[in-house]
Amino acid sequence: MTNVYSFDGIVVFGLLFICTCAYLKKVPRLKSWLLSEKKGLWGVFYKGAVIGTRLHLAVALSCLSMAFYVLFIK
């Protein structure tokens, strides 16, 4: 179980947030509703989606390495 208050918990939460926002960017109905704002609190979702789509290889490798860490090392 990963604790949110530890460093690896924050990394897992950030990776899941970026992956979820990048996935929601591919859904047309949710893209216009959730990712339309680029500033403010709702802009965090847009920025997470941009990071997930532009750095998709690095995010995917980070997800795989964190999965390995959480399942086998921790």
N, C-alpha and C positions, 0 to 999 in steps of 0.2 A: 504494500500500500504506500503510495507516495503522498507525503505531507506537503501541503501548499506552502507552508512556512519555511521549508528548507530550500536550498538553492536548486536542487534537482527537481523539486516540485514546481518551482517558478518556471524553470526551463520547459518542463512538460506542459504546463499550462500555456505558456507562450506559443509553443509549437502547435498545440491543439487549436488554439485561437487562430493562428495564422492559417492552418490547414482548413479550418471551418470557414473562415472568411473567403479564402480562395475558392472553395467549393461553392459557396453561396453566390459568388460572382458569376458562375456558370449558369445559374438558374435565372432565366429572364425575369420572372415575376418578382423574385426577391431582390434582384439586382437594382431594379428601378425603385423599390421601396426602401431597402436597407442601405444600399451603397450609393445613394444619390448625393448625400452630403459629403463634402470634402473638408469641412472645418468643424470644430466643436467636438462634442462627445460622440456623435454619430460618425465623425470623420475617422475615429479610431478603427472602425470596421472597414472603412475604405482603405486606409493605410495598411491594415493587415492583409487585405485582399491583394493590394499592389505588391507587397513584399512576397506573398505566397506565389503570385504568378510570375514575377520577374526573377525570383531566386528559387524556382521550383526544384532544381537539382540539389542545391544546398539544403533546402528545407527537407526534401525527401531523405537525403543522407543523414541529416540531423535526427529525423524521426526514427530511422532505422537504428542509429547508434543509441539513442535514448531508450528505445524498446529493448535492445540487447542489454543495456545497463540495468534497466528496471527489472527485467525478467531473470537475468542470470547472475549479475554481480551484486545487486542490492538484495 
